[in-house]
Amino acid sequence: MIITEYISTAPAEWQATLTTIHETILANDSTVVPVMKPMMGTEMILYEERCYMKYGLAITSKYMSLHCLPMYMHPTLHANTPAC
């Protein structure tokens, strides 16, 4: 499934918000590549840097969620992340 198809599976009233979040991440973090992958038992958009999830955007039947890894805000931890 491609990202636009995934967003279109969300309730209509969520789609603009999901699209805005997706576009905002891409506009403000040029280090990530968006991919569709399973995570935590559901398919979601993962925004990966060096093959590691930096952000995740998920849709369920009851809510949408944005996952952010705080290690990317800590330069020392981030510098020690091995390349894939």
GITATA-V458055 format. One record per helix or strand of 2 or more residues. SS is the DSSP state (helix for helix, strand for strand). FROM is the first residue (numbers start at 1). TO is the last residue. Records with the same first field share a line. If there is no record, write none. Layout:
# GITATA-V458055
SS: FROM-TO, FROM-TO
This chain:
# GITATA-V458055
helix: 3-8, 12-28, 70-73, 75-79
strand: 33-39, 42-49, 52-59, 64-68
